[in-house]
Amino acid sequence: LTLAHLKSDIETTVPGITKVLSMLDIPQASGECAGKSYFHQMGIGSVCFSVLEKYEQDISCLNST
């Protein structure tokens, strides 16, 4: 399951949704990663990273071994 697949699946299943980006990337109004989606987390060096992308990379790495 990739983010692109999830996006495509939601676009076809949820009526009236033309851009899934608006669902997955709703920005946080405040907090450590204000302006980023709720799927972002503060990391080393005060850099916000996407949790979904990290999990996708981790799963890909596990599948390649």
Residue frames relative to the residue before (quaternion, step in Angstrom):
aa qw qx qy qz dx dy dz
L 1.0000 0.0000 0.0000 0.0000 0.00 0.00 0.00
T 0.0835 -0.7967 0.5982 0.0201 3.56 -0.67 1.09
L 0.6568 -0.4977 0.3744 0.4250 3.57 -1.25 0.27
A 0.6253 0.5363 -0.3370 0.4559 3.58 1.04 -0.74
H 0.6488 0.5075 -0.3109 0.4742 3.58 1.01 -0.83
L 0.6411 0.5192 -0.3164 0.4682 3.59 0.97 -0.86
K 0.6436 0.5219 -0.3134 0.4639 3.57 0.95 -0.90
S 0.6707 0.5003 -0.2889 0.4652 3.56 0.89 -0.96
D 0.6527 0.5249 -0.3049 0.4534 3.57 0.96 -0.90
I 0.6689 0.4836 -0.3036 0.4760 3.59 0.92 -0.87
E 0.6356 0.5422 -0.3327 0.4373 3.59 0.96 -0.82
T 0.7218 0.4305 -0.2563 0.4775 3.59 0.98 -0.78
T 0.7263 0.4573 -0.2499 0.4482 3.61 1.07 -0.62
V 0.7279 0.3981 -0.2392 0.5044 3.58 0.95 -0.80
P 0.3758 -0.7539 0.4893 0.2260 3.58 -0.57 1.14
G 0.8203 0.2778 -0.2046 0.4562 3.54 -1.09 0.78
I 0.5807 0.5659 -0.3898 0.4365 3.59 1.22 0.00
T 0.1174 -0.8085 0.5741 0.0545 3.56 -0.56 1.12
K 0.7872 0.1374 -0.0832 0.5953 3.57 1.12 -0.60
V 0.3124 -0.7699 0.5323 0.1623 3.54 -0.45 1.22
L 0.4827 0.6716 -0.4273 0.3651 3.55 1.20 -0.45
S 0.6512 0.5231 -0.3196 0.4473 3.57 0.99 -0.78
M 0.6648 0.4819 -0.3078 0.4807 3.62 1.13 -0.50
L 0.7561 0.4086 -0.2149 0.4638 3.57 0.85 -0.96
D 0.7753 0.3458 -0.1739 0.4990 3.59 1.12 -0.56
I 0.2008 0.7709 -0.5732 0.1917 3.59 0.98 0.78
P 0.3570 -0.7752 0.4757 0.2130 3.62 -0.54 1.09
Q 0.4731 -0.6361 0.5325 0.2966 3.53 -1.18 0.69
A 0.4282 -0.7127 0.4954 0.2518 3.58 -0.95 0.86
S 0.8018 0.0218 0.0078 0.5972 3.58 1.09 -0.63
G 0.5272 0.6339 -0.4646 0.3230 3.55 -1.29 0.07
E 0.7758 -0.3723 0.2513 0.4432 3.53 -1.34 -0.11
C 0.7926 0.2345 -0.1105 0.5519 3.58 0.99 -0.79
A 0.0600 0.8260 -0.5548 0.0797 3.58 0.89 0.94
G 0.7621 0.3241 -0.2687 0.4920 3.55 -0.94 0.95
K 0.6632 0.4298 -0.2931 0.5382 3.59 1.26 -0.31
S 0.6265 -0.5450 0.3878 0.4000 3.59 -1.23 0.29
Y 0.6391 -0.5287 0.3994 0.3906 3.54 -1.32 0.25
F 0.6170 0.5232 -0.3446 0.4763 3.58 1.29 -0.09
H 0.5663 0.5595 -0.3934 0.4600 3.60 1.23 0.43
Q 0.1264 -0.7843 0.6069 0.0247 3.53 -1.14 0.74
M 0.5011 -0.6402 0.4861 0.3204 3.57 -1.12 0.65
G 0.1245 -0.8050 0.5789 0.0374 3.54 -0.89 0.98
I 0.7695 -0.3163 0.2702 0.4845 3.53 -1.33 -0.32
G 0.8111 0.2345 -0.1906 0.5007 3.58 -0.98 0.86
S 0.5176 -0.6703 0.3912 0.3602 3.57 1.24 0.49
V 0.4482 0.6567 -0.4681 0.3858 3.56 1.04 0.83
C 0.3234 -0.7384 0.5596 0.1925 3.57 -0.85 0.99
F 0.0668 -0.7975 0.5992 0.0209 3.58 -0.94 0.90
S 0.5300 -0.6282 0.4754 0.3138 3.55 -1.23 0.56
V 0.3929 -0.7244 0.5222 0.2196 3.56 -0.68 1.13
L 0.6389 0.5379 -0.3307 0.4395 3.59 0.99 -0.81
E 0.6647 0.4875 -0.3072 0.4755 3.59 0.96 -0.84
K 0.6313 0.5283 -0.3356 0.4579 3.61 1.01 -0.75
Y 0.6605 0.4927 -0.3096 0.4745 3.61 0.91 -0.88
E 0.6330 0.5303 -0.3302 0.4571 3.57 1.00 -0.82
Q 0.6621 0.4942 -0.2979 0.4783 3.60 0.97 -0.85
D 0.6445 0.5253 -0.3195 0.4546 3.60 0.98 -0.84
I 0.6643 0.4932 -0.3008 0.4742 3.58 0.94 -0.90
S 0.6331 0.5297 -0.3224 0.4633 3.57 1.00 -0.83
C 0.6476 0.5171 -0.3083 0.4670 3.57 0.99 -0.87
L 0.6637 0.4998 -0.3041 0.4661 3.60 0.93 -0.88
N 0.6685 0.5091 -0.2984 0.4526 3.58 1.00 -0.81
S 0.6790 0.5025 -0.2967 0.4454 3.59 1.11 -0.57
T 0.6303 0.5388 -0.3493 0.4363 3.61 1.20 -0.18
